[in-house]
Amino acid sequence: MAVTKFAKEDIIPIVIHILSFSTVKFAEYGYKSVLEKDMPELLALDEDDVDVSMYFQVLLASDDDISVAINKCIALIDATIDTFRIMFAIDLEELYTDDRIHEMANQIYADLYYYADGLVDDSISTAVMELPFTAANAFFFLCRLIIHHEIDAELSMDDGFYGTGWEEFEFMDTSDNNVAVVYDLIQEILKMNIEISNIYAGRGF
């Protein structure tokens, strides 16, 4: 996927979709973390047999520190979605059934989160610890998308927080309210990255 340009009117709908996909990613990893700790035998379940709503239900029912922290991450992302919904008077139910936007957003999302998907196959704990940083990196590219109306998500490891993106982020122009909303989310998710890392450090991970 080379640099792809998008119509201005599609940018915020795409951003909302990717944010929504991200909440599912957090819930999925949180669910797997709970199973690994309390019900490891259920990890063998075929993912096609697990309804996405179960991710959220299991996560909400857990009082484990990691589960609580992941729920905070999800709440932060949901609040950002709600901010955009209000700012643009968007009907989320209608938006989420827009196949055209869904397809465009899904391709970007897959490129931005492929690193996390590789980690979870090897170690659930490592993947959970890394996920907030991966998400912050993904949201950095959403800021770029809002500013430039284009994205090359395949460079997420080179041009983002895993590579050269920190200086760009530090000096990013947030005068555009849309950028500012996502920028604030990134700051909060990076704080959650530290919180989750500290929980694992306390466990002697």
C-alpha positions as protocol buffer text, in pm:
chain_id: "A"
residue {
  index: 1
  type: MET
  ca { x: 0 y: 0 z: 0 }
}
residue {
  index: 2
  type: ALA
  ca { x: 179 y: 310 z: -125 }
}
residue {
  index: 3
  type: VAL
  ca { x: 79 y: 663 z: -30 }
}
residue {
  index: 4
  type: THR
  ca { x: -297 y: 684 z: -63 }
}
residue {
  index: 5
  type: LYS
  ca { x: -490 y: 1009 z: -83 }
}
residue {
  index: 6
  type: PHE
  ca { x: -843 y: 1041 z: 52 }
}
residue {
  index: 7
  type: ALA
  ca { x: -1130 y: 1281 z: -8 }
}
residue {
  index: 8
  type: LYS
  ca { x: -1164 y: 1539 z: 268 }
}
residue {
  index: 9
  type: GLU
  ca { x: -1517 y: 1427 z: 353 }
}
residue {
  index: 10
  type: ASP
  ca { x: -1396 y: 1071 z: 413 }
}
residue {
  index: 11
  type: ILE
  ca { x: -1119 y: 1155 z: 661 }
}
residue {
  index: 12
  type: ILE
  ca { x: -1314 y: 1177 z: 988 }
}
residue {
  index: 13
  type: PRO
  ca { x: -1535 y: 876 z: 907 }
}
residue {
  index: 14
  type: ILE
  ca { x: -1219 y: 675 z: 839 }
}
residue {
  index: 15
  type: VAL
  ca { x: -1061 y: 798 z: 1162 }
}
residue {
  index: 16
  type: ILE
  ca { x: -1370 y: 701 z: 1362 }
}
residue {
  index: 17
  type: HIS
  ca { x: -1373 y: 354 z: 1208 }
}
residue {
  index: 18
  type: ILE
  ca { x: -1006 y: 297 z: 1293 }
}
residue {
  index: 19
  type: LEU
  ca { x: -1063 y: 420 z: 1648 }
}
residue {
  index: 20
  type: SER
  ca { x: -1355 y: 178 z: 1679 }
}
residue {
  index: 21
  type: PHE
  ca { x: -1144 y: -110 z: 1543 }
}
residue {
  index: 22
  type: SER
  ca { x: -882 y: -15 z: 1802 }
}
residue {
  index: 23
  type: THR
  ca { x: -1123 y: -60 z: 2092 }
}
residue {
  index: 24
  type: VAL
  ca { x: -1191 y: -413 z: 1969 }
}
residue {
  index: 25
  type: LYS
  ca { x: -816 y: -479 z: 1952 }
}
residue {
  index: 26
  type: PHE
  ca { x: -774 y: -368 z: 2315 }
}
residue {
  index: 27
  type: ALA
  ca { x: -1073 y: -579 z: 2421 }
}
residue {
  index: 28
  type: GLU
  ca { x: -941 y: -883 z: 2235 }
}
residue {
  index: 29
  type: TYR
  ca { x: -598 y: -862 z: 2398 }
}
residue {
  index: 30
  type: GLY
  ca { x: -753 y: -795 z: 2737 }
}
residue {
  index: 31
  type: TYR
  ca { x: -977 y: -1097 z: 2694 }
}
residue {
  index: 32
  type: LYS
  ca { x: -678 y: -1314 z: 2604 }
}
residue {
  index: 33
  type: SER
  ca { x: -490 y: -1179 z: 2906 }
}
residue {
  index: 34
  type: VAL
  ca { x: -776 y: -1280 z: 3137 }
}
residue {
  index: 35
  type: LEU
  ca { x: -794 y: -1626 z: 2983 }
}
residue {
  index: 36
  type: GLU
  ca { x: -418 y: -1673 z: 3007 }
}
residue {
  index: 37
  type: LYS
  ca { x: -431 y: -1590 z: 3378 }
}
residue {
  index: 38
  type: ASP
  ca { x: -756 y: -1754 z: 3488 }
}
residue {
  index: 39
  type: MET
  ca { x: -883 y: -1992 z: 3216 }
}
residue {
  index: 40
  type: PRO
  ca { x: -590 y: -2095 z: 2993 }
}
residue {
  index: 41
  type: GLU
  ca { x: -779 y: -2395 z: 2856 }
}
residue {
  index: 42
  type: LEU
  ca { x: -1019 y: -2157 z: 2676 }
}
residue {
  index: 43
  type: LEU
  ca { x: -735 y: -2004 z: 2473 }
}
residue {
  index: 44
  type: ALA
  ca { x: -760 y: -2306 z: 2245 }
}
residue {
  index: 45
  type: LEU
  ca { x: -1106 y: -2193 z: 2130 }
}
residue {
  index: 46
  type: ASP
  ca { x: -1126 y: -2113 z: 1761 }
}
residue {
  index: 47
  type: GLU
  ca { x: -1154 y: -1734 z: 1726 }
}
residue {
  index: 48
  type: ASP
  ca { x: -1446 y: -1782 z: 1487 }
}
residue {
  index: 49
  type: ASP
  ca { x: -1636 y: -1936 z: 1778 }
}
residue {
  index: 50
  type: VAL
  ca { x: -1589 y: -1628 z: 1998 }
}
residue {
  index: 51
  type: ASP
  ca { x: -1827 y: -1336 z: 1954 }
}
residue {
  index: 52
  type: VAL
  ca { x: -1655 y: -997 z: 1977 }
}
residue {
  index: 53
  type: SER
  ca { x: -1901 y: -890 z: 2248 }
}
residue {
  index: 54
  type: MET
  ca { x: -1750 y: -1162 z: 2469 }
}
residue {
  index: 55
  type: TYR
  ca { x: -1417 y: -979 z: 2465 }
}
residue {
  index: 56
  type: PHE
  ca { x: -1578 y: -678 z: 2629 }
}
residue {
  index: 57
  type: GLN
  ca { x: -1793 y: -882 z: 2868 }
}
residue {
  index: 58
  type: VAL
  ca { x: -1502 y: -1085 z: 3002 }
}
residue {
  index: 59
  type: LEU
  ca { x: -1285 y: -776 z: 3031 }
}
residue {
  index: 60
  type: LEU
  ca { x: -1548 y: -578 z: 3219 }
}
residue {
  index: 61
  type: ALA
  ca { x: -1610 y: -867 z: 3458 }
}
residue {
  index: 62
  type: SER
  ca { x: -1242 y: -892 z: 3552 }
}
residue {
  index: 63
  type: ASP
  ca { x: -1095 y: -689 z: 3837 }
}
residue {
  index: 64
  type: ASP
  ca { x: -736 y: -772 z: 3741 }
}
residue {
  index: 65
  type: ASP
  ca { x: -514 y: -461 z: 3725 }
}
residue {
  index: 66
  type: ILE
  ca { x: -433 y: -517 z: 3358 }
}
residue {
  index: 67
  type: SER
  ca { x: -802 y: -554 z: 3272 }
}
residue {
  index: 68
  type: VAL
  ca { x: -881 y: -231 z: 3456 }
}
residue {
  index: 69
  type: ALA
  ca { x: -605 y: -49 z: 3268 }
}
residue {
  index: 70
  type: ILE
  ca { x: -719 y: -183 z: 2932 }
}
residue {
  index: 71
  type: ASN
  ca { x: -1074 y: -73 z: 3008 }
}
residue {
  index: 72
  type: LYS
  ca { x: -935 y: 276 z: 3072 }
}
residue {
  index: 73
  type: CYS
  ca { x: -773 y: 270 z: 2728 }
}
residue {
  index: 74
  type: ILE
  ca { x: -1100 y: 167 z: 2567 }
}
residue {
  index: 75
  type: ALA
  ca { x: -1286 y: 442 z: 2754 }
}
residue {
  index: 76
  type: LEU
  ca { x: -1036 y: 702 z: 2629 }
}
residue {
  index: 77
  type: ILE
  ca { x: -1082 y: 591 z: 2269 }
}
residue {
  index: 78
  type: ASP
  ca { x: -1460 y: 578 z: 2305 }
}
residue {
  index: 79
  type: ALA
  ca { x: -1458 y: 934 z: 2443 }
}
residue {
  index: 80
  type: THR
  ca { x: -1264 y: 1048 z: 2136 }
}
residue {
  index: 81
  type: ILE
  ca { x: -1513 y: 878 z: 1906 }
}
residue {
  index: 82
  type: ASP
  ca { x: -1794 y: 1050 z: 2094 }
}
residue {
  index: 83
  type: THR
  ca { x: -1620 y: 1387 z: 2057 }
}
residue {
  index: 84
  type: PHE
  ca { x: -1604 y: 1346 z: 1679 }
}
residue {
  index: 85
  type: ARG
  ca { x: -1965 y: 1222 z: 1674 }
}
residue {
  index: 86
  type: ILE
  ca { x: -2077 y: 1540 z: 1843 }
}
residue {
  index: 87
  type: MET
  ca { x: -1850 y: 1772 z: 1644 }
}
residue {
  index: 88
  type: PHE
  ca { x: -1973 y: 1638 z: 1309 }
}
residue {
  index: 89
  type: ALA
  ca { x: -2327 y: 1528 z: 1405 }
}
residue {
  index: 90
  type: ILE
  ca { x: -2247 y: 1175 z: 1288 }
}
residue {
  index: 91
  type: ASP
  ca { x: -2488 y: 884 z: 1325 }
}
residue {
  index: 92
  type: LEU
  ca { x: -2245 y: 612 z: 1435 }
}
residue {
  index: 93
  type: GLU
  ca { x: -2483 y: 327 z: 1359 }
}
residue {
  index: 94
  type: GLU
  ca { x: -2519 y: 453 z: 1003 }
}
residue {
  index: 95
  type: LEU
  ca { x: -2145 y: 515 z: 969 }
}
residue {
  index: 96
  type: TYR
  ca { x: -2048 y: 167 z: 1087 }
}
residue {
  index: 97
  type: THR
  ca { x: -2266 y: 12 z: 815 }
}
residue {
  index: 98
  type: ASP
  ca { x: -2094 y: 212 z: 538 }
}
residue {
  index: 99
  type: ASP
  ca { x: -1909 y: -63 z: 352 }
}
residue {
  index: 100
  type: ARG
  ca { x: -1701 y: 179 z: 145 }
}
residue {
  index: 101
  type: ILE
  ca { x: -1558 y: 360 z: 449 }
}
residue {
  index: 102
  type: HIS
  ca { x: -1523 y: 30 z: 635 }
}
residue {
  index: 103
  type: GLU
  ca { x: -1310 y: -119 z: 358 }
}
residue {
  index: 104
  type: MET
  ca { x: -1079 y: 183 z: 333 }
}
residue {
  index: 105
  type: ALA
  ca { x: -1038 y: 205 z: 711 }
}
residue {
  index: 106
  type: ASN
  ca { x: -982 y: -168 z: 748 }
}
residue {
  index: 107
  type: GLN
  ca { x: -685 y: -167 z: 511 }
}
residue {
  index: 108
  type: ILE
  ca { x: -518 y: 120 z: 698 }
}
residue {
  index: 109
  type: TYR
  ca { x: -594 y: -44 z: 1033 }
}
residue {
  index: 110
  type: ALA
  ca { x: -443 y: -375 z: 923 }
}
residue {
  index: 111
  type: ASP
  ca { x: -119 y: -203 z: 822 }
}
residue {
  index: 112
  type: LEU
  ca { x: -99 y: 3 z: 1141 }
}
residue {
  index: 113
  type: TYR
  ca { x: -155 y: -290 z: 1378 }
}
residue {
  index: 114
  type: TYR
  ca { x: 29 y: -573 z: 1202 }
}
residue {
  index: 115
  type: TYR
  ca { x: 316 y: -548 z: 1452 }
}
residue {
  index: 116
  type: ALA
  ca { x: 81 y: -610 z: 1746 }
}
residue {
  index: 117
  type: ASP
  ca { x: -72 y: -908 z: 1569 }
}
residue {
  index: 118
  type: GLY
  ca { x: 273 y: -1059 z: 1532 }
}
residue {
  index: 119
  type: LEU
  ca { x: 350 y: -1015 z: 1900 }
}
residue {
  index: 120
  type: VAL
  ca { x: 32 y: -1171 z: 2034 }
}
residue {
  index: 121
  type: ASP
  ca { x: 107 y: -1492 z: 1848 }
}
residue {
  index: 122
  type: ASP
  ca { x: 426 y: -1528 z: 2052 }
}
residue {
  index: 123
  type: SER
  ca { x: 331 y: -1388 z: 2393 }
}
residue {
  index: 124
  type: ILE
  ca { x: 1 y: -1246 z: 2514 }
}
residue {
  index: 125
  type: SER
  ca { x: 166 y: -1059 z: 2802 }
}
residue {
  index: 126
  type: THR
  ca { x: 425 y: -897 z: 2573 }
}
residue {
  index: 127
  type: ALA
  ca { x: 154 y: -803 z: 2325 }
}
residue {
  index: 128
  type: VAL
  ca { x: -66 y: -645 z: 2594 }
}
residue {
  index: 129
  type: MET
  ca { x: 229 y: -449 z: 2731 }
}
residue {
  index: 130
  type: GLU
  ca { x: 314 y: -321 z: 2381 }
}
residue {
  index: 131
  type: LEU
  ca { x: -40 y: -253 z: 2256 }
}
residue {
  index: 132
  type: PRO
  ca { x: -89 y: 100 z: 2398 }
}
residue {
  index: 133
  type: PHE
  ca { x: 235 y: 212 z: 2231 }
}
residue {
  index: 134
  type: THR
  ca { x: 131 y: 48 z: 1904 }
}
residue {
  index: 135
  type: ALA
  ca { x: -206 y: 223 z: 1932 }
}
residue {
  index: 136
  type: ALA
  ca { x: -42 y: 560 z: 2002 }
}
residue {
  index: 137
  type: ASN
  ca { x: 171 y: 506 z: 1693 }
}
residue {
  index: 138
  type: ALA
  ca { x: -141 y: 426 z: 1489 }
}
residue {
  index: 139
  type: PHE
  ca { x: -314 y: 740 z: 1616 }
}
residue {
  index: 140
  type: PHE
  ca { x: -8 y: 947 z: 1523 }
}
residue {
  index: 141
  type: PHE
  ca { x: -69 y: 835 z: 1165 }
}
residue {
  index: 142
  type: LEU
  ca { x: -433 y: 938 z: 1199 }
}
residue {
  index: 143
  type: CYS
  ca { x: -311 y: 1289 z: 1284 }
}
residue {
  index: 144
  type: ARG
  ca { x: -104 y: 1278 z: 967 }
}
residue {
  index: 145
  type: LEU
  ca { x: -407 y: 1162 z: 772 }
}
residue {
  index: 146
  type: ILE
  ca { x: -614 y: 1454 z: 903 }
}
residue {
  index: 147
  type: ILE
  ca { x: -341 y: 1704 z: 818 }
}
residue {
  index: 148
  type: HIS
  ca { x: -233 y: 1575 z: 477 }
}
residue {
  index: 149
  type: HIS
  ca { x: -539 y: 1375 z: 360 }
}
residue {
  index: 150
  type: GLU
  ca { x: -302 y: 1093 z: 273 }
}
residue {
  index: 151
  type: ILE
  ca { x: -129 y: 807 z: 448 }
}
residue {
  index: 152
  type: ASP
  ca { x: 134 y: 542 z: 390 }
}
residue {
  index: 153
  type: ALA
  ca { x: 56 y: 305 z: 676 }
}
residue {
  index: 154
  type: GLU
  ca { x: 318 y: 58 z: 555 }
}
residue {
  index: 155
  type: LEU
  ca { x: 580 y: 297 z: 692 }
}
residue {
  index: 156
  type: SER
  ca { x: 432 y: 289 z: 1043 }
}
residue {
  index: 157
  type: MET
  ca { x: 748 y: 128 z: 1182 }
}
residue {
  index: 158
  type: ASP
  ca { x: 987 y: 367 z: 1007 }
}
residue {
  index: 159
  type: ASP
  ca { x: 812 y: 704 z: 1017 }
}
residue {
  index: 160
  type: GLY
  ca { x: 615 y: 665 z: 1339 }
}
residue {
  index: 161
  type: PHE
  ca { x: 701 y: 625 z: 1706 }
}
residue {
  index: 162
  type: TYR
  ca { x: 907 y: 314 z: 1636 }
}
residue {
  index: 163
  type: GLY
  ca { x: 1124 y: 524 z: 1406 }
}
residue {
  index: 164
  type: THR
  ca { x: 1161 y: 893 z: 1331 }
}
residue {
  index: 165
  type: GLY
  ca { x: 816 y: 1022 z: 1427 }
}
residue {
  index: 166
  type: TRP
  ca { x: 880 y: 1158 z: 1776 }
}
residue {
  index: 167
  type: GLU
  ca { x: 1014 y: 1496 z: 1668 }
}
residue {
  index: 168
  type: GLU
  ca { x: 729 y: 1542 z: 1422 }
}
residue {
  index: 169
  type: PHE
  ca { x: 482 y: 1458 z: 1696 }
}
residue {
  index: 170
  type: GLU
  ca { x: 644 y: 1698 z: 1943 }
}
residue {
  index: 171
  type: PHE
  ca { x: 615 y: 1989 z: 1701 }
}
residue {
  index: 172
  type: MET
  ca { x: 288 y: 1889 z: 1535 }
}
residue {
  index: 173
  type: ASP
  ca { x: 51 y: 2174 z: 1455 }
}
residue {
  index: 174
  type: THR
  ca { x: -261 y: 2114 z: 1663 }
}
residue {
  index: 175
  type: SER
  ca { x: -443 y: 2432 z: 1563 }
}
residue {
  index: 176
  type: ASP
  ca { x: -684 y: 2211 z: 1368 }
}
residue {
  index: 177
  type: ASN
  ca { x: -935 y: 2091 z: 1628 }
}
residue {
  index: 178
  type: ASN
  ca { x: -954 y: 1748 z: 1465 }
}
residue {
  index: 179
  type: VAL
  ca { x: -581 y: 1702 z: 1502 }
}
residue {
  index: 180
  type: ALA
  ca { x: -594 y: 1832 z: 1859 }
}
residue {
  index: 181
  type: VAL
  ca { x: -858 y: 1574 z: 1958 }
}
residue {
  index: 182
  type: VAL
  ca { x: -646 y: 1282 z: 1836 }
}
residue {
  index: 183
  type: TYR
  ca { x: -327 y: 1440 z: 1970 }
}
residue {
  index: 184
  type: ASP
  ca { x: -476 y: 1454 z: 2319 }
}
residue {
  index: 185
  type: LEU
  ca { x: -579 y: 1089 z: 2289 }
}
residue {
  index: 186
  type: ILE
  ca { x: -222 y: 994 z: 2197 }
}
residue {
  index: 187
  type: GLN
  ca { x: -91 y: 1169 z: 2509 }
}
residue {
  index: 188
  type: GLU
  ca { x: -335 y: 978 z: 2729 }
}
residue {
  index: 189
  type: ILE
  ca { x: -267 y: 642 z: 2564 }
}
residue {
  index: 190
  type: LEU
  ca { x: 108 y: 693 z: 2611 }
}
residue {
  index: 191
  type: LYS
  ca { x: 40 y: 746 z: 2983 }
}
residue {
  index: 192
  type: MET
  ca { x: -152 y: 419 z: 2984 }
}
residue {
  index: 193
  type: ASN
  ca { x: 145 y: 252 z: 2817 }
}
residue {
  index: 194
  type: ILE
  ca { x: 355 y: 350 z: 3119 }
}
residue {
  index: 195
  type: GLU
  ca { x: 82 y: 239 z: 3362 }
}
residue {
  index: 196
  type: ILE
  ca { x: 49 y: -104 z: 3203 }
}
residue {
  index: 197
  type: SER
  ca { x: 427 y: -147 z: 3184 }
}
residue {
  index: 198
  type: ASN
  ca { x: 451 y: -60 z: 3554 }
}
residue {
  index: 199
  type: ILE
  ca { x: 188 y: -321 z: 3641 }
}
residue {
  index: 200
  type: TYR
  ca { x: 386 y: -588 z: 3463 }
}
residue {
  index: 201
  type: ALA
  ca { x: 710 y: -464 z: 3620 }
}
residue {
  index: 202
  type: GLY
  ca { x: 548 y: -501 z: 3962 }
}
residue {
  index: 203
  type: ARG
  ca { x: 469 y: -861 z: 3876 }
}
residue {
  index: 204
  type: GLY
  ca { x: 831 y: -925 z: 3787 }
}
residue {
  index: 205
  type: PHE
  ca { x: 754 y: -967 z: 3418 }
}
